[in-house]
Amino acid sequence: MNNNIRNNPTLQILHLEDSAQDHELVKRELQRSGAQFEITRVETMQGFDSTLNRTRFDVVLADYRLPGFTALDAWQLMKDKGERTPFILLSGAIGESAAVAAIQTGISDYLPKEDMGKLGRVVERAIEMHRIQLEKEVADLDLAASEQRLSNFAEHLQATIEQERTAIAREIHDDIGGSLAAIRFDLSWISRHTTDKSTLLHLGAANDMLSHALDASQRIMMNLRPAVLDQGLVAAVEWLADGFSRRTSIPATVRSPQSLHHLPKAVQLTAYRTAQEALTNISKYAQCSQVKIELSDAEEVLTLEITDNGLGIHDQDLAKKTSFGIRGLKERARTVGGWLDVSSQLGQGTSIILSIPFQTPSIDQDGDDNP
């Protein structure tokens, strides 16, 4: 036995054994290994139960067959009590199949009595593995808590972004839109009160610029706060597809049910933003000749699939630290209880699939992207 156990505080050992001779043998082997220990022997299930209630042990050593019960019965009692103490089966030959079955139930180890010389190492290993398991469980809990905090932060961030987008859209509508409308009235007044050809020529150019600015402001407002969602998700996705086709000259077809008005607004907004981001990425990188968008609500799950026949995405590109677009969509999907899958083959296009179950407790049925 190495210094790890020699230097540890005295081990508390519970020995389930009906043979006093075998108990003395166990003590002798532990002493020979250099362990500092206190060992308690019990022979009955009642004694085993009451002793566990009184004392905390570092390890349990148990003979396989005892009068009226077996070590497996004792192990089950420990599990029922919620005890996590390492449990070593220490017995005569019980057969390989029985030993394997015992280990599969969660027992830490099995040591035949004829190999008693290995007892110190077996005890050390069982205690060490138990410590590692407990540390792993703590680490897993910490990781789960960290992931939950990250998910909560992502949800808060998405909500904040939507609120900021809405506020900016309002400012564009109220301030810039109002100012541009006033300019249009002034230009119209000037054009009615002048006959100078040079002035009228400049007025025509100014009106063209003004129309361009108004269209741009409308487009920016729609991107910031999709008021088109008030007409339903299907209409909003069709609007996105039409705008994509006009800008890129790439045909984008939409297949969907006639109506998806029953969806919560948070779900509709997530689907809309997913389609918007996907079409933006396609226009930048895909080099495709067609895009297909399909919406469905089969089996109480909203599914949005955006497929192109372009270059495809390499797995290494998806794994890049700077690949925030797809990661952001995945985080957004999680905020409404959904998930996002990306399927791609180089040279054969890419499919982005968003799935959101309808009955998700975390979804705010009345949620909106308004602040």
Number of C-alpha atoms within 10 A of each C-alpha: 18 12 9 10 21 16 11 11 10 13 16 17 19 23 22 27 24 17 14 11 9 14 17 11 15 21 16 13 16 22 13 13 18 15 24 15 18 12 17 17 19 18 17 17 19 11 13 19 15 12 16 17 11 8 12 13 19 19 23 22 25 26 24 23 18 16 10 8 12 15 24 18 14 20 22 15 15 17 13 9 12 9 15 13 20 22 26 26 24 26 21 14 13 11 9 9 9 11 18 13 12 20 16 10 11 13 21 22 19 19 21 17 18 11 11 17 17 16 22 20 15 18 26 18 16 20 19 15 14 19 13 12 12 13 12 12 12 12 12 12 12 12 12 12 12 12 12 12 12 13 16 15 14 17 18 13 13 18 19 14 14 19 18 17 22 22 16 16 22 16 14 17 18 11 12 16 17 13 13 17 15 12 15 17 12 12 18 14 11 14 17 10 9 10 10 9 9 9 13 16 12 12 16 15 12 15 16 12 12 17 15 12 15 18 12 12 18 16 14 17 20 17 17 19 22 20 14 17 19 12 11 17 24 23 17 22 26 18 15 22 23 17 15 20 18 12 10 13 12 17 15 23 15 18 14 18 11 8 13 17 14 11 17 17 21 19 26 23 22 21 25 20 17 26 24 18 15 21 23 13 13 25 16 10 12 19 15 19 13 17 23 16 22 17 21 16 18 10 9 11 15 20 21 23 23 23 23 24 21 21 18 21 20 12 13 8 10 15 12 9 8 9 12 12 13 19 15 15 22 18 21 26 21 19 23 21 18 21 18 21 14 17 13 20 15 13 14 13 21 23 21 19 20 24 20 22 18 19 11 12 9 9 17 13 15 9 12 16 19 12 11
